[in-house]
């Protein structure tokens, strides 16, 4: 079942075409990654899906066309994005940040969801009363993802979650993303760490200069000489 379907997506910034008519699909329960170099259009694609930039083309989520639907309504419908740069509420505590993630909910599952987040991220459990702005970069990324999970997303869109993190923290974040997907959350992951992303994903797309140039099963792309040479630092020879 297609949860997210994109057809002919275009994003422009003035006269610059950042995304050039791409097609992309994410099935319910999948973990799909979008890889490519800086400036390829990956983040613009994610921001268009989330409703944060104007875009042409069709975006359907759960069979509903999203044209004209504002970002906050997309989030409330279950399409939730964790932006590049984390964006935590730096003056609030860890607990308060998590509570903000559930601000639109009034159901009885909030407490159990908070427990699951703290189980996924034990460091947040240890620092629940700490001010978010004093956390390390890796801990802030954990908090940003945890806050998004508190809204009970159907599709979690993640923009460069390992960027700027130490290797151990980056590996931990990717492992938790795998666990989140195994819990039943569909994931669309934009990531420059091609090796890590492809090792997790079911399917993958490669973007270059605003276009999809390669797509397929993630395992196949991980073995593809073109991908290995361009993104994994291996020589075709």
N, C-alpha and C positions, 0 to 999 in steps of 0.2 A: 504493500500500500504506500503510495506517494504521500508523504507528509508535507514536504516543501517542493514546489515545482516552479522553476524560473525559466522563462522563455524570452529570448531577445532582450536581455537586460542591458541597458545603457546608462552610464553615469557620466555626466559632464561637469567640469569646473570651468566656467567661462567657455573658452574655445578649445579646451583640452578634453578629449574623450578618454576618461580613465578606464572605463569598462565598455567593451565594444560588441554588444549584441550577443552575450553569452547565454547558453542553456545549461542548467544544472538541476539535479534532482537529489533529494534526500528521502529515503524510505523510512517509514516508522520503525524505530528501534535501531537504526543504523548509526554508525560513527563514520562520518565522511569528512575527509580533510581536503583543504585547498592549499596547495603549496606554490611557491614561486619566489622570485627575487624581490627586493625592495622596489616599490613603484609598479609592480605588475598589475595592481588593481584588486588585490585580495581584500584589503580592508574596506575599500570602497564598495565591493560586492556585499560584504557583511553589513555595512552601514545602510545600504539600500534595502536589504532584507529587513533590517530592524526599523526602517522608517526614519533614519537619522539624516539621510540626504535624499534629494529629489532624484527620481530615476524614471526612465522610460522602459517599456516592455511589461511583461506580465509576471507577477509574483503571486502564487497561490499557496496558501497555508491551510492544511486540512480541507482542501477543496474550495476555500473562500478566497476570492480575489482581494488583494490588499491595496489596490490603487486608492489613494485618498484616505486610507486608514492611518491615523496618527500613531506615533511611536508608543505612547502609553497604552493605547488600546491593543496594539499588537502584543505588548508585554502581558497585558491582562488576559489575552486569549491563549497565552502559553508560549509565545515566541520571545524568549528572553536572551539578551546579549550581555556578555561581560566584555567591556571595551578594552582596547590596548591602553596600558597605563593604569589599570586597576580602578581608579576613581572611587576609593573608599571615602567615607565621611571621616576625615582625619581627626576631627575634634570629638567624635563620639567613641564610646568604648566598643569593644568587639561585640558584646551582647547587644548594644544599641544598634550597631550596624546590621546585625542579623535580624533584629526586630523590624528595621526599616525594610528589609527584603520581604517581609510578610505583611506590610502595612495595608494591603488591599484584601487581606484574608480575615475571615471571622469564623473559620471552621475549627473543629476540635483537634485537628492534626498538627497544629503549629508546634506544640511542645515536642511531639515525637519527631517532627522534621528537624527541629533544632538539635535534638539528641543525635539524629543521624549525621548532621553536618559536623558536630563535635566529635563523632566517632570517626568520620572520614579525615578530620583534621585535628588530631589530638593536641597540636600546639595551640590551636584556638581555644580549646577547652582549658588549657593551662593559663591562658592570657585573657580570659573572658571579661575581666574588669579593666584591662589595659586600654589606654587611648590608642586608637587605630593608627594615628600618625606616628607613633613611636615604635611600631612594628617594623621588622625587617621587610625587604622587598618581597621575599618569598612568602612571608606570613601575610602581607597585604594582599598578595595574589590569592592565597587560600581564602582570605576573608571575602574578597570580591566574588569568588566562585561560590562560597558558602552563602553569601547574601542572595545571589541569584537563585540558588537552590531553594531558598526559603519561600520563593514565589511559586513553587511547584511547576517548573517549566515542562512543557511538552517537548519543545526543542530548545536546547541550550546552544547558543552561538558564542564561540570563544575566539577573541582576536588576539593572537600572539601571546598566549598565557605564559610561555616560558621565557619571553624576551627579557634580557637584563638580569636573569637569575643565575646564581652559581649552579654548576652542573648537578650537584646533589639535589638542590631545590627544584631545578627544572625537571629532573627525572621523577621526583616525587609528585609534582603537579601532573605530569602526563600519566603516571600510574593511577592517580585519583580520578582523572578524566575517564580512564578505562573502566574504573569501578562504577562511576556515575552512569556510564552507558550500560553496564551490566545490570544496574538497578532498574533499567527500563527507560532512561531518559535518552531521547534522540539527540545526537551531537553533530554540529557543523563546526569544524575546527580549522581556523586559519593559523598557520604555523610556519615559521622559517626553518625550524628544526625538522627538516624533511625526513631524516632517518627515524627520529622518534615518532613523528606523526604517522608515517607509513607503517611502522611496526604495530601501531594501535588500531588503525582504521580498517573498515571493511572495504571501502572504495575511496578513490582519490581523484582529484582534478589538478592539473598543472596549469598555471596561468603565466602568460608572457605578454607584456605590452597590452594588457587589457583584454586578451583573448584566451580561451581555453585551447591549449595545444595538444594535451595528452589527457586521457581519462581511462579509468578502468579499475579492476580489482587492485587494492593497495599492495597486496603481496606481489602481483605481477609488475606493478610500477617500481617496487623496491628492487626488482631484478632487472628492470629495463636499462640497457646501457646508456640511453639518452638521459634518463633521470639520474643515473649513478654518476655520469660525467658532469652534468650541469649542477646538481644539487648535493651530491654526496662526496664530491672531491676526488673522484676516481677517473683515471685516464681510460679512454676507449680502447687504447692499445693494450 
